[in-house]
Amino acid sequence: MLTLVLDTNVFVGALLGKGGASRRVVRACLGGEYRAVMGAALFSEYEDVLSRDTLWEGSLVSRADRTLILDGFLSTCRWTEIFFAWRPNLSDEADNHLVELAVAGRASAIVTRNVRDLAGGELRFPDLSVLTPEQCLERYPCQP
């Protein structure tokens, strides 16, 4: 099974969008076609962004719905502890936890809308790709 790290912007995009690649990637995780890894820092980031009511104004997804969807998603994730910090690596310190989680969880890819910043790290991990949701679906097809 394909193991991924889903950046917060992909998960939020799946909930705010009207379909699209982000939603297909999240659905593939929920349906067991992909396996997402989750760690403490990423979990905190998901909770923080999902609790920002101003971000969700006008959205059909209520706070209760967001909590249920996150709980369902987390139930499919493999919890991964990070024991080694790969620093300094990325120019944006706030993104380093994604690379560390991917390495610790032996993920094949980080799926993000922030490809440029994540792919520009000083350290290279040959077995780890940084992909947009569209690139992920193209490289690793799943059910529509």
N, CA, C and O atoms as CSV, one atom per row, in Angstrom:
chain,resi,resn,atom,element,x,y,z
A,1,MET,N,N,0.846,-1.183,0.000
A,1,MET,CA,C,0.000,0.000,0.000
A,1,MET,C,C,0.887,1.241,0.000
A,1,MET,O,O,1.906,1.289,0.689
A,2,LEU,N,N,0.495,2.221,-0.765
A,2,LEU,CA,C,1.226,3.475,-0.861
A,2,LEU,C,C,1.097,4.254,0.447
A,2,LEU,O,O,-0.012,4.461,0.941
A,3,THR,N,N,2.215,4.680,1.001
A,3,THR,CA,C,2.231,5.453,2.241
A,3,THR,C,C,2.569,6.906,1.915
A,3,THR,O,O,3.536,7.193,1.210
A,4,LEU,N,N,1.748,7.815,2.446
A,4,LEU,CA,C,1.863,9.243,2.151
A,4,LEU,C,C,1.828,10.091,3.415
A,4,LEU,O,O,1.329,9.659,4.455
A,5,VAL,N,N,2.361,11.290,3.312
A,5,VAL,CA,C,2.120,12.358,4.280
A,5,VAL,C,C,1.258,13.376,3.551
A,5,VAL,O,O,1.651,13.882,2.500
A,6,LEU,N,N,0.090,13.679,4.096
A,6,LEU,CA,C,-0.790,14.679,3.493
A,6,LEU,C,C,-0.631,15.993,4.241
A,6,LEU,O,O,-0.998,16.108,5.410
A,7,ASP,N,N,-0.087,16.967,3.559
A,7,ASP,CA,C,0.064,18.294,4.139
A,7,ASP,C,C,-1.322,18.852,4.470
A,7,ASP,O,O,-2.316,18.488,3.841
A,8,THR,N,N,-1.373,19.717,5.439
A,8,THR,CA,C,-2.630,20.302,5.887
A,8,THR,C,C,-3.378,20.971,4.742
A,8,THR,O,O,-4.606,20.907,4.685
A,9,ASN,N,N,-2.651,21.612,3.830
A,9,ASN,CA,C,-3.327,22.318,2.734
A,9,ASN,C,C,-4.088,21.366,1.819
A,9,ASN,O,O,-5.056,21.780,1.181
A,10,VAL,N,N,-3.679,20.112,1.737
A,10,VAL,CA,C,-4.396,19.130,0.924
A,10,VAL,C,C,-5.676,18.690,1.640
A,10,VAL,O,O,-6.737,18.596,1.024
A,11,PHE,N,N,-5.569,18.425,2.933
A,11,PHE,CA,C,-6.750,18.005,3.695
A,11,PHE,C,C,-7.799,19.114,3.715
A,11,PHE,O,O,-8.981,18.856,3.487
A,12,VAL,N,N,-7.375,20.329,3.982
A,12,VAL,CA,C,-8.304,21.462,4.015
A,12,VAL,C,C,-8.895,21.699,2.629
A,12,VAL,O,O,-10.089,21.969,2.498
A,13,GLY,N,N,-8.065,21.598,1.600
A,13,GLY,CA,C,-8.554,21.759,0.232
A,13,GLY,C,C,-9.613,20.733,-0.130
A,13,GLY,O,O,-10.550,21.031,-0.870
A,14,ALA,N,N,-9.462,19.521,0.394
A,14,ALA,CA,C,-10.453,18.473,0.143
A,14,ALA,C,C,-11.792,18.828,0.762
A,14,ALA,O,O,-12.839,18.513,0.196
A,15,LEU,N,N,-11.775,19.480,1.915
A,15,LEU,CA,C,-13.018,19.841,2.598
A,15,LEU,C,C,-13.642,21.116,2.042
A,15,LEU,O,O,-14.866,21.244,1.998
A,16,LEU,N,N,-12.807,22.053,1.621
A,16,LEU,CA,C,-13.322,23.325,1.118
A,16,LEU,C,C,-13.686,23.278,-0.360
A,16,LEU,O,O,-14.555,24.025,-0.809
A,17,GLY,N,N,-13.034,22.413,-1.112
A,17,GLY,CA,C,-13.252,22.355,-2.551
A,17,GLY,C,C,-14.510,21.595,-2.918
A,17,GLY,O,O,-15.176,21.003,-2.069
A,18,LYS,N,N,-14.814,21.628,-4.190
A,18,LYS,CA,C,-16.000,20.944,-4.700
A,18,LYS,C,C,-15.583,19.682,-5.446
A,18,LYS,O,O,-16.099,19.393,-6.525
A,19,GLY,N,N,-14.671,18.952,-4.882
A,19,GLY,CA,C,-14.150,17.754,-5.537
A,19,GLY,C,C,-12.681,17.952,-5.804
A,19,GLY,O,O,-11.971,18.528,-4.980
A,20,GLY,N,N,-12.222,17.493,-6.921
A,20,GLY,CA,C,-10.855,17.713,-7.320
A,20,GLY,C,C,-9.883,16.698,-6.750
A,20,GLY,O,O,-10.260,15.754,-6.054
A,21,ALA,N,N,-8.626,16.926,-7.069
A,21,ALA,CA,C,-7.570,15.975,-6.739
A,21,ALA,C,C,-7.354,15.825,-5.237
A,21,ALA,O,O,-7.140,14.712,-4.755
A,22,SER,N,N,-7.408,16.919,-4.495
A,22,SER,CA,C,-7.206,16.818,-3.043
A,22,SER,C,C,-8.251,15.912,-2.416
A,22,SER,O,O,-7.930,15.071,-1.576
A,23,ARG,N,N,-9.494,16.083,-2.823
A,23,ARG,CA,C,-10.565,15.254,-2.278
A,23,ARG,C,C,-10.376,13.786,-2.676
A,23,ARG,O,O,-10.633,12.893,-1.869
A,24,ARG,N,N,-9.936,13.531,-3.896
A,24,ARG,CA,C,-9.704,12.143,-4.331
A,24,ARG,C,C,-8.595,11.487,-3.523
A,24,ARG,O,O,-8.691,10.306,-3.191
A,25,VAL,N,N,-7.543,12.236,-3.203
A,25,VAL,CA,C,-6.448,11.677,-2.406
A,25,VAL,C,C,-6.932,11.364,-0.991
A,25,VAL,O,O,-6.624,10.299,-0.457
A,26,VAL,N,N,-7.678,12.268,-0.384
A,26,VAL,CA,C,-8.208,12.023,0.959
A,26,VAL,C,C,-9.166,10.827,0.935
A,26,VAL,O,O,-9.117,9.977,1.824
A,27,ARG,N,N,-10.020,10.760,-0.062
A,27,ARG,CA,C,-10.943,9.614,-0.172
A,27,ARG,C,C,-10.187,8.303,-0.349
A,27,ARG,O,O,-10.596,7.274,0.189
A,28,ALA,N,N,-9.097,8.333,-1.094
A,28,ALA,CA,C,-8.292,7.118,-1.269
A,28,ALA,C,C,-7.680,6.684,0.062
A,28,ALA,O,O,-7.528,5.489,0.316
A,29,CYS,N,N,-7.332,7.639,0.899
A,29,CYS,CA,C,-6.832,7.304,2.243
A,29,CYS,C,C,-7.962,6.723,3.090
A,29,CYS,O,O,-7.785,5.710,3.766
A,30,LEU,N,N,-9.111,7.367,3.047
A,30,LEU,CA,C,-10.264,6.888,3.822
A,30,LEU,C,C,-10.713,5.506,3.356
A,30,LEU,O,O,-11.183,4.701,4.161
A,31,GLY,N,N,-10.570,5.228,2.063
A,31,GLY,CA,C,-11.003,3.956,1.503
A,31,GLY,C,C,-9.955,2.856,1.555
A,31,GLY,O,O,-10.214,1.731,1.125
A,32,GLY,N,N,-8.773,3.169,2.078
A,32,GLY,CA,C,-7.746,2.147,2.228
A,32,GLY,C,C,-6.866,1.913,1.011
A,32,GLY,O,O,-6.064,0.979,1.004
A,33,GLU,N,N,-6.999,2.744,-0.022
A,33,GLU,CA,C,-6.119,2.594,-1.181
A,33,GLU,C,C,-4.739,3.180,-0.918
A,33,GLU,O,O,-3.733,2.657,-1.400
A,34,TYR,N,N,-4.694,4.253,-0.162
A,34,TYR,CA,C,-3.444,4.856,0.290
A,34,TYR,C,C,-3.451,4.793,1.809
A,34,TYR,O,O,-4.509,4.672,2.426
A,35,ARG,N,N,-2.278,4.876,2.405
A,35,ARG,CA,C,-2.162,4.941,3.860
A,35,ARG,C,C,-1.415,6.225,4.199
A,35,ARG,O,O,-0.287,6.438,3.754
A,36,ALA,N,N,-2.055,7.070,4.988
A,36,ALA,CA,C,-1.413,8.308,5.451
A,36,ALA,C,C,-0.743,8.049,6.792
A,36,ALA,O,O,-1.246,7.286,7.617
A,37,VAL,N,N,0.390,8.690,6.993
A,37,VAL,CA,C,1.030,8.654,8.305
A,37,VAL,C,C,0.740,9.980,8.996
A,37,VAL,O,O,0.629,11.022,8.352
A,38,MET,N,N,0.621,9.920,10.308
A,38,MET,CA,C,0.299,11.102,11.111
A,38,MET,C,C,1.240,11.154,12.292
A,38,MET,O,O,1.562,10.130,12.893
A,39,GLY,N,N,1.677,12.356,12.620
A,39,GLY,CA,C,2.524,12.582,13.783
A,39,GLY,C,C,1.989,13.743,14.605
A,39,GLY,O,O,1.025,14.401,14.215
A,40,ALA,N,N,2.611,13.984,15.724
A,40,ALA,CA,C,2.117,14.989,16.669
A,40,ALA,C,C,2.058,16.393,16.067
A,40,ALA,O,O,1.060,17.094,16.232
A,41,ALA,N,N,3.111,16.806,15.378
A,41,ALA,CA,C,3.131,18.162,14.829
A,41,ALA,C,C,2.079,18.343,13.740
A,41,ALA,O,O,1.394,19.365,13.706
A,42,LEU,N,N,1.946,17.369,12.858
A,42,LEU,CA,C,0.959,17.474,11.789
A,42,LEU,C,C,-0.457,17.415,12.355
A,42,LEU,O,O,-1.335,18.148,11.900
A,43,PHE,N,N,-0.684,16.561,13.329
A,43,PHE,CA,C,-1.990,16.478,13.989
A,43,PHE,C,C,-2.363,17.831,14.605
A,43,PHE,O,O,-3.496,18.289,14.453
A,44,SER,N,N,-1.429,18.460,15.287
A,44,SER,CA,C,-1.687,19.778,15.889
A,44,SER,C,C,-2.021,20.820,14.824
A,44,SER,O,O,-2.893,21.666,15.021
A,45,GLU,N,N,-1.321,20.749,13.699
A,45,GLU,CA,C,-1.574,21.684,12.604
A,45,GLU,C,C,-2.975,21.473,12.018
A,45,GLU,O,O,-3.691,22.440,11.760
A,46,TYR,N,N,-3.363,20.220,11.809
A,46,TYR,CA,C,-4.713,19.915,11.317
A,46,TYR,C,C,-5.755,20.483,12.279
A,46,TYR,O,O,-6.680,21.177,11.858
A,47,GLU,N,N,-5.603,20.190,13.570
A,47,GLU,CA,C,-6.579,20.672,14.554
A,47,GLU,C,C,-6.668,22.187,14.559
A,47,GLU,O,O,-7.761,22.749,14.630
A,48,ASP,N,N,-5.519,22.851,14.483
A,48,ASP,CA,C,-5.494,24.311,14.506
A,48,ASP,C,C,-6.251,24.888,13.317
A,48,ASP,O,O,-7.111,25.752,13.490
A,49,VAL,N,N,-5.943,24.423,12.128
A,49,VAL,CA,C,-6.572,24.984,10.934
A,49,VAL,C,C,-8.062,24.641,10.880
A,49,VAL,O,O,-8.870,25.475,10.473
A,50,LEU,N,N,-8.430,23.441,11.279
A,50,LEU,CA,C,-9.839,23.059,11.245
A,50,LEU,C,C,-10.680,23.813,12.272
A,50,LEU,O,O,-11.903,23.877,12.143
A,51,SER,N,N,-10.039,24.381,13.284
A,51,SER,CA,C,-10.785,25.123,14.307
A,51,SER,C,C,-10.907,26.615,13.996
A,51,SER,O,O,-11.554,27.341,14.750
A,52,ARG,N,N,-10.312,27.080,12.925
A,52,ARG,CA,C,-10.378,28.506,12.551
A,52,ARG,C,C,-11.708,28.796,11.856
A,52,ARG,O,O,-11.829,28.641,10.641
A,53,ASP,N,N,-12.679,29.208,12.619
A,53,ASP,CA,C,-14.028,29.416,12.085
A,53,ASP,C,C,-14.066,30.424,10.941
A,53,ASP,O,O,-14.868,30.275,10.020
A,54,THR,N,N,-13.213,31.446,10.982
A,54,THR,CA,C,-13.235,32.446,9.910
A,54,THR,C,C,-12.833,31.830,8.570
A,54,THR,O,O,-13.327,32.256,7.525
A,55,LEU,N,N,-11.956,30.848,8.585
A,55,LEU,CA,C,-11.550,30.166,7.355
A,55,LEU,C,C,-12.716,29.421,6.724
A,55,LEU,O,O,-12.781,29.270,5.504
A,56,TRP,N,N,-13.634,28.957,7.558
A,56,TRP,CA,C,-14.732,28.097,7.103
A,56,TRP,C,C,-16.047,28.841,6.909
A,56,TRP,O,O,-17.070,28.216,6.628
A,57,GLU,N,N,-16.039,30.177,7.053
A,57,GLU,CA,C,-17.254,30.959,6.831
A,57,GLU,C,C,-17.736,30.739,5.405
A,57,GLU,O,O,-16.951,30.810,4.459
A,58,GLY,N,N,-19.012,30.474,5.255
A,58,GLY,CA,C,-19.573,30.242,3.933
A,58,GLY,C,C,-19.416,28.808,3.448
A,58,GLY,O,O,-19.944,28.446,2.397
A,59,SER,N,N,-18.699,27.996,4.200
A,59,SER,CA,C,-18.516,26.593,3.837
A,59,SER,C,C,-19.712,25.782,4.308
A,59,SER,O,O,-20.341,26.117,5.311
A,60,LEU,N,N,-20.017,24.732,3.595
A,60,LEU,CA,C,-21.100,23.838,3.998
A,60,LEU,C,C,-20.657,22.867,5.083
A,60,LEU,O,O,-21.478,22.137,5.638
A,61,VAL,N,N,-19.376,22.856,5.385
A,61,VAL,CA,C,-18.827,21.917,6.366
A,61,VAL,C,C,-18.793,22.598,7.737
A,61,VAL,O,O,-18.019,23.531,7.953
A,62,SER,N,N,-19.620,22.136,8.642
A,62,SER,CA,C,-19.691,22.715,9.980
A,62,SER,C,C,-18.493,22.257,10.826
A,62,SER,O,O,-17.750,21.357,10.435
A,63,ARG,N,N,-18.327,22.887,11.974
A,63,ARG,CA,C,-17.260,22.482,12.889
A,63,ARG,C,C,-17.441,21.020,13.310
A,63,ARG,O,O,-16.469,20.268,13.376
A,64,ALA,N,N,-18.680,20.621,13.592
A,64,ALA,CA,C,-18.953,19.233,13.978
A,64,ALA,C,C,-18.599,18.277,12.832
A,64,ALA,O,O,-18.035,17.208,13.062
A,65,ASP,N,N,-18.932,18.670,11.604
A,65,ASP,CA,C,-18.586,17.849,10.442
A,65,ASP,C,C,-17.072,17.725,10.294
A,65,ASP,O,O,-16.554,16.644,10.013
A,66,ARG,N,N,-16.372,18.832,10.484
A,66,ARG,CA,C,-14.907,18.806,10.364
A,66,ARG,C,C,-14.306,17.858,11.392
A,66,ARG,O,O,-13.364,17.123,11.095
A,67,THR,N,N,-14.847,17.878,12.587
A,67,THR,CA,C,-14.356,16.986,13.644
A,67,THR,C,C,-14.610,15.529,13.274
A,67,THR,O,O,-13.730,14.686,13.442
A,68,LEU,N,N,-15.791,15.230,12.778
A,68,LEU,CA,C,-16.110,13.854,12.375
A,68,LEU,C,C,-15.221,13.379,11.227
A,68,LEU,O,O,-14.730,12.251,11.242
A,69,ILE,N,N,-15.021,14.231,10.245
A,69,ILE,CA,C,-14.187,13.860,9.105
A,69,ILE,C,C,-12.743,13.651,9.551
A,69,ILE,O,O,-12.096,12.693,9.129
A,70,LEU,N,N,-12.234,14.544,10.405
A,70,LEU,CA,C,-10.870,14.367,10.908
A,70,LEU,C,C,-10.759,13.080,11.704
A,70,LEU,O,O,-9.789,12.340,11.540
A,71,ASP,N,N,-11.725,12.797,12.557
A,71,ASP,CA,C,-11.689,11.554,13.336
A,71,ASP,C,C,-11.666,10.332,12.421
A,71,ASP,O,O,-10.914,9.386,12.655
A,72,GLY,N,N,-12.493,10.360,11.380
A,72,GLY,CA,C,-12.505,9.250,10.430
A,72,GLY,C,C,-11.187,9.106,9.711
A,72,GLY,O,O,-10.687,7.997,9.523
A,73,PHE,N,N,-10.620,10.238,9.307
A,73,PHE,CA,C,-9.325,10.214,8.623
A,73,PHE,C,C,-8.240,9.670,9.552
A,73,PHE,O,O,-7.441,8.822,9.156
A,74,LEU,N,N,-8.221,10.163,10.785
A,74,LEU,CA,C,-7.201,9.716,11.743
A,74,LEU,C,C,-7.301,8.214,12.012
A,74,LEU,O,O,-6.293,7.558,12.274
A,75,SER,N,N,-8.510,7.678,11.947
A,75,SER,CA,C,-8.678,6.245,12.198
A,75,SER,C,C,-8.028,5.393,11.118
A,75,SER,O,O,-7.789,4.203,11.326
A,76,THR,N,N,-7.742,5.990,9.971
A,76,THR,CA,C,-7.089,5.259,8.886
A,76,THR,C,C,-5.588,5.517,8.827
A,76,THR,O,O,-4.861,4.830,8.109
A,77,CYS,N,N,-5.128,6.506,9.581
A,77,CYS,CA,C,-3.710,6.877,9.553
A,77,CYS,C,C,-2.874,5.953,10.439
A,77,CYS,O,O,-3.375,5.355,11.392
A,78,ARG,N,N,-1.612,5.855,10.104
A,78,ARG,CA,C,-0.667,5.144,10.960
A,78,ARG,C,C,0.089,6.204,11.773
A,78,ARG,O,O,0.808,7.039,11.222
A,79,TRP,N,N,-0.095,6.145,13.097
A,79,TRP,CA,C,0.586,7.102,13.979
A,79,TRP,C,C,2.076,6.814,13.937
A,79,TRP,O,O,2.499,5.665,14.061
A,80,THR,N,N,2.865,7.860,13.762
A,80,THR,CA,C,4.304,7.713,13.609
A,80,THR,C,C,5.007,8.693,14.522
A,80,THR,O,O,4.749,9.896,14.477
A,81,GLU,N,N,5.889,8.177,15.346
A,81,GLU,CA,C,6.697,9.035,16.214
A,81,GLU,C,C,7.988,9.399,15.499
A,81,GLU,O,O,8.558,8.597,14.759
A,82,ILE,N,N,8.429,10.608,15.732
A,82,ILE,CA,C,9.668,11.097,15.126
A,82,ILE,C,C,10.735,11.114,16.217
A,82,ILE,O,O,10.569,11.737,17.265
A,83,PHE,N,N,11.827,10.417,15.941
A,83,PHE,CA,C,12.904,10.325,16.916
A,83,PHE,C,C,14.159,11.068,16.469
A,83,PHE,O,O,15.113,11.195,17.238
A,84,PHE,N,N,14.164,11.560,15.229
A,84,PHE,CA,C,15.353,12.242,14.729
A,84,PHE,C,C,14.931,13.464,13.934
A,84,PHE,O,O,14.080,13.368,13.050
A,85,ALA,N,N,15.523,14.618,14.244
A,85,ALA,CA,C,15.209,15.859,13.542
A,85,ALA,C,C,16.230,16.081,12.424
A,85,ALA,O,O,17.433,16.139,12.676
A,86,TRP,N,N,15.744,16.203,11.202
A,86,TRP,CA,C,16.606,16.459,10.048
A,86,TRP,C,C,16.698,17.965,9.844
A,86,TRP,O,O,16.023,18.516,8.974
A,87,ARG,N,N,17.530,18.633,10.641
A,87,ARG,CA,C,17.641,20.090,10.591
A,87,ARG,C,C,19.093,20.503,10.448
A,87,ARG,O,O,19.957,19.747,10.891
A,88,PRO,N,N,19.426,21.632,9.871
A,88,PRO,CA,C,18.514,22.471,9.083
A,88,PRO,C,C,18.268,21.824,7.731
A,88,PRO,O,O,19.147,21.163,7.179
A,89,ASN,N,N,17.100,22.015,7.216
A,89,ASN,CA,C,16.772,21.405,5.931
A,89,ASN,C,C,16.022,22.371,5.028
A,89,ASN,O,O,16.547,22.774,3.990
A,90,LEU,N,N,14.810,22.748,5.399
A,90,LEU,CA,C,13.991,23.597,4.538
A,90,LEU,C,C,14.098,25.062,4.944
A,90,LEU,O,O,14.360,25.381,6.104
A,91,SER,N,N,13.894,25.936,3.982
A,91,SER,CA,C,13.977,27.374,4.286
A,91,SER,C,C,12.867,27.814,5.230
A,91,SER,O,O,13.062,28.738,6.021
A,92,ASP,N,N,11.708,27.170,5.160
A,92,ASP,CA,C,10.612,27.461,6.085
A,92,ASP,C,C,10.627,26.403,7.190
A,92,ASP,O,O,10.215,25.262,6.982
A,93,GLU,N,N,11.100,26.798,8.346
A,93,GLU,CA,C,11.231,25.876,9.480
A,93,GLU,C,C,9.925,25.142,9.784
A,93,GLU,O,O,9.947,23.994,10.230
A,94,ALA,N,N,8.802,25.793,9.546
A,94,ALA,CA,C,7.505,25.199,9.866
A,94,ALA,C,C,7.180,23.987,8.994
A,94,ALA,O,O,6.257,23.237,9.310
A,95,ASP,N,N,7.916,23.782,7.909
A,95,ASP,CA,C,7.661,22.642,7.025
A,95,ASP,C,C,8.549,21.440,7.315
A,95,ASP,O,O,8.288,20.352,6.802
A,96,ASN,N,N,9.582,21.606,8.117
A,96,ASN,CA,C,10.513,20.508,8.377
A,96,ASN,C,C,9.836,19.271,8.975
A,96,ASN,O,O,10.255,18.145,8.709
A,97,HIS,N,N,8.804,19.477,9.772
A,97,HIS,CA,C,8.150,18.331,10.403
A,97,HIS,C,C,7.555,17.370,9.374
A,97,HIS,O,O,7.433,16.176,9.646
A,98,LEU,N,N,7.182,17.878,8.195
A,98,LEU,CA,C,6.618,17.013,7.157
A,98,LEU,C,C,7.665,16.044,6.614
A,98,LEU,O,O,7.383,14.864,6.407
A,99,VAL,N,N,8.864,16.548,6.387
A,99,VAL,CA,C,9.959,15.697,5.909
A,99,VAL,C,C,10.326,14.692,6.988
A,99,VAL,O,O,10.527,13.513,6.695
A,100,GLU,N,N,10.413,15.140,8.219
A,100,GLU,CA,C,10.761,14.234,9.324
A,100,GLU,C,C,9.710,13.138,9.483
A,100,GLU,O,O,10.054,11.979,9.718
A,101,LEU,N,N,8.441,13.493,9.356
A,101,LEU,CA,C,7.381,12.502,9.446
A,101,LEU,C,C,7.459,11.513,8.283
A,101,LEU,O,O,7.293,10.309,8.476
A,102,ALA,N,N,7.709,12.017,7.097
A,102,ALA,CA,C,7.800,11.145,5.924
A,102,ALA,C,C,8.959,10.159,6.059
A,102,ALA,O,O,8.812,8.981,5.731
A,103,VAL,N,N,10.095,10.628,6.533
A,103,VAL,CA,C,11.255,9.743,6.703
A,103,VAL,C,C,10.971,8.716,7.797
A,103,VAL,O,O,11.216,7.524,7.613
A,104,ALA,N,N,10.457,9.177,8.928
A,104,ALA,CA,C,10.167,8.264,10.042
A,104,ALA,C,C,9.095,7.245,9.667
A,104,ALA,O,O,9.161,6.093,10.096
A,105,GLY,N,N,8.112,7.655,8.874
A,105,GLY,CA,C,7.016,6.774,8.489
A,105,GLY,C,C,7.267,5.997,7.218
A,105,GLY,O,O,6.398,5.259,6.754
A,106,ARG,N,N,8.461,6.160,6.647
A,106,ARG,CA,C,8.826,5.486,5.400
A,106,ARG,C,C,7.798,5.745,4.297
A,106,ARG,O,O,7.399,4.839,3.565
A,107,ALA,N,N,7.386,7.004,4.205
A,107,ALA,CA,C,6.415,7.393,3.180
A,107,ALA,C,C,7.095,7.481,1.817
A,107,ALA,O,O,8.280,7.798,1.713
A,108,SER,N,N,6.324,7.196,0.786
A,108,SER,CA,C,6.816,7.331,-0.586
A,108,SER,C,C,6.748,8.775,-1.058
A,108,SER,O,O,7.533,9.198,-1.907
A,109,ALA,N,N,5.793,9.540,-0.495
A,109,ALA,CA,C,5.602,10.909,-0.964
A,109,ALA,C,C,4.978,11.788,0.102
A,109,ALA,O,O,4.256,11.329,0.987
A,110,ILE,N,N,5.287,13.071,-0.019
A,110,ILE,CA,C,4.573,14.120,0.697
A,110,ILE,C,C,3.670,14.751,-0.352
A,110,ILE,O,O,4.142,15.200,-1.397
A,111,VAL,N,N,2.371,14.784,-0.073
A,111,VAL,CA,C,1.410,15.376,-1.003
A,111,VAL,C,C,1.059,16.749,-0.455
A,111,VAL,O,O,0.581,16.882,0.672
A,112,THR,N,N,1.307,17.780,-1.282
A,112,THR,CA,C,1.190,19.159,-0.821
A,112,THR,C,C,0.905,20.093,-1.985
A,112,THR,O,O,1.143,19.754,-3.145
A,113,ARG,N,N,0.398,21.260,-1.664
A,113,ARG,CA,C,0.288,22.341,-2.642
A,113,ARG,C,C,1.518,23.248,-2.565
A,113,ARG,O,O,1.622,24.218,-3.316
A,114,ASN,N,N,2.431,22.939,-1.678
A,114,ASN,CA,C,3.618,23.749,-1.421
A,114,ASN,C,C,4.870,23.009,-1.920
A,114,ASN,O,O,5.861,22.900,-1.197
A,115,VAL,N,N,4.815,22.510,-3.144
A,115,VAL,CA,C,5.885,21.671,-3.689
A,115,VAL,C,C,7.215,22.406,-3.730
A,115,VAL,O,O,8.245,21.842,-3.362
A,116,ARG,N,N,7.203,23.642,-4.167
A,116,ARG,CA,C,8.466,24.368,-4.350
A,116,ARG,C,C,9.266,24.449,-3.052
A,116,ARG,O,O,10.468,24.185,-3.051
A,117,ASP,N,N,8.612,24.811,-1.950
A,117,ASP,CA,C,9.331,24.941,-0.684
A,117,ASP,C,C,9.779,23.589,-0.142
A,117,ASP,O,O,10.880,23.478,0.398
A,118,LEU,N,N,8.949,22.564,-0.277
A,118,LEU,CA,C,9.297,21.256,0.271
A,118,LEU,C,C,10.325,20.512,-0.568
A,118,LEU,O,O,11.102,19.719,-0.036
A,119,ALA,N,N,10.339,20.755,-1.858
A,119,ALA,CA,C,11.296,20.068,-2.727
A,119,ALA,C,C,12.663,20.740,-2.699
A,119,ALA,O,O,13.634,20.186,-3.215
A,120,GLY,N,N,12.749,21.924,-2.105
A,120,GLY,CA,C,13.993,22.675,-2.120
A,120,GLY,C,C,14.868,22.467,-0.902
A,120,GLY,O,O,15.674,23.339,-0.576
A,121,GLY,N,N,14.739,21.355,-0.225
A,121,GLY,CA,C,15.516,21.104,0.979
A,121,GLY,C,C,16.984,20.846,0.706
A,121,GLY,O,O,17.365,20.419,-0.385
A,122,GLU,N,N,17.794,21.108,1.701
A,122,GLU,CA,C,19.232,20.860,1.595
A,122,GLU,C,C,19.535,19.366,1.592
A,122,GLU,O,O,20.456,18.915,0.910
A,123,LEU,N,N,18.764,18.606,2.351
A,123,LEU,CA,C,18.962,17.167,2.437
A,123,LEU,C,C,18.099,16.475,1.389
A,123,LEU,O,O,16.961,16.874,1.144
A,124,ARG,N,N,18.646,15.445,0.780
A,124,ARG,CA,C,17.917,14.696,-0.246
A,124,ARG,C,C,17.619,13.292,0.261
A,124,ARG,O,O,18.477,12.621,0.834
A,125,PHE,N,N,16.389,12.873,0.036
A,125,PHE,CA,C,15.961,11.529,0.389
A,125,PHE,C,C,15.479,10.888,-0.914
A,125,PHE,O,O,14.364,11.157,-1.360
A,126,PRO,N,N,16.307,10.048,-1.523
A,126,PRO,CA,C,16.010,9.543,-2.865
A,126,PRO,C,C,14.691,8.785,-3.003
A,126,PRO,O,O,14.114,8.754,-4.090
A,127,ASP,N,N,14.211,8.181,-1.936
A,127,ASP,CA,C,12.969,7.405,-2.020
A,127,ASP,C,C,11.728,8.214,-1.657
A,127,ASP,O,O,10.633,7.660,-1.553
A,128,LEU,N,N,11.894,9.518,-1.464
A,128,LEU,CA,C,10.786,10.378,-1.061
A,128,LEU,C,C,10.513,11.418,-2.141
A,128,LEU,O,O,11.399,12.186,-2.516
A,129,SER,N,N,9.276,11.433,-2.637
A,129,SER,CA,C,8.852,12.419,-3.635
A,129,SER,C,C,7.999,13.481,-2.965
A,129,SER,O,O,7.357,13.231,-1.945
A,130,VAL,N,N,8.002,14.652,-3.543
A,130,VAL,CA,C,7.107,15.729,-3.127
A,130,VAL,C,C,6.208,16.001,-4.320
A,130,VAL,O,O,6.670,16.417,-5.383
A,131,LEU,N,N,4.903,15.759,-4.128
A,131,LEU,CA,C,3.951,15.790,-5.235
A,131,LEU,C,C,2.737,16.638,-4.914
A,131,LEU,O,O,2.326,16.748,-3.759
A,132,THR,N,N,2.169,17.235,-5.946
A,132,THR,CA,C,0.846,17.838,-5.804
A,132,THR,C,C,-0.172,16.696,-5.772
A,132,THR,O,O,0.162,15.569,-6.136
A,133,PRO,N,N,-1.395,16.966,-5.347
A,133,PRO,CA,C,-2.410,15.908,-5.403
A,133,PRO,C,C,-2.596,15.350,-6.820
A,133,PRO,O,O,-2.771,14.145,-6.996
A,134,GLU,N,N,-2.556,16.225,-7.824
A,134,GLU,CA,C,-2.704,15.779,-9.206
A,134,GLU,C,C,-1.563,14.850,-9.609
A,134,GLU,O,O,-1.796,13.823,-10.246
A,135,GLN,N,N,-0.331,15.205,-9.242
A,135,GLN,CA,C,0.815,14.359,-9.557
A,135,GLN,C,C,0.738,13.022,-8.833
A,135,GLN,O,O,1.112,11.988,-9.386
A,136,CYS,N,N,0.250,13.046,-7.593
A,136,CYS,CA,C,0.087,11.811,-6.829
A,136,CYS,C,C,-0.873,10.871,-7.540
A,136,CYS,O,O,-0.586,9.683,-7.691
A,137,LEU,N,N,-2.010,11.397,-7.976
A,137,LEU,CA,C,-3.008,10.572,-8.647
A,137,LEU,C,C,-2.509,10.054,-9.989
A,137,LEU,O,O,-2.861,8.951,-10.408
A,138,GLU,N,N,-1.699,10.845,-10.651
A,138,GLU,CA,C,-1.136,10.414,-11.933
A,138,GLU,C,C,-0.100,9.311,-11.732
A,138,GLU,O,O,-0.090,8.322,-12.465
A,139,ARG,N,N,0.763,9.481,-10.748
A,139,ARG,CA,C,1.817,8.506,-10.494
A,139,ARG,C,C,1.276,7.242,-9.824
A,139,ARG,O,O,1.718,6.132,-10.121
A,140,TYR,N,N,0.322,7.424,-8.924
A,140,TYR,CA,C,-0.250,6.297,-8.152
A,140,TYR,C,C,-1.768,6.291,-8.323
A,140,TYR,O,O,-2.485,6.707,-7.412
A,141,PRO,N,N,-2.271,5.835,-9.458
A,141,PRO,CA,C,-3.707,5.889,-9.707
A,141,PRO,C,C,-4.526,5.155,-8.633
A,141,PRO,O,O,-4.088,4.159,-8.057
A,142,CYS,N,N,-5.714,5.683,-8.392
A,142,CYS,CA,C,-6.661,5.054,-7.448
A,142,CYS,C,C,-8.045,5.134,-8.062
A,142,CYS,O,O,-8.230,5.724,-9.127
A,143,GLN,N,N,-9.007,4.541,-7.392
A,143,GLN,CA,C,-10.385,4.568,-7.880
A,143,GLN,C,C,-10.914,5.989,-7.847
A,143,GLN,O,O,-10.644,6.724,-6.896
A,144,PRO,N,N,-11.670,6.396,-8.875
A,144,PRO,CA,C,-12.226,7.768,-8.876
A,144,PRO,C,C,-13.282,7.968,-7.811
A,144,PRO,O,O,-13.837,9.060,-7.690
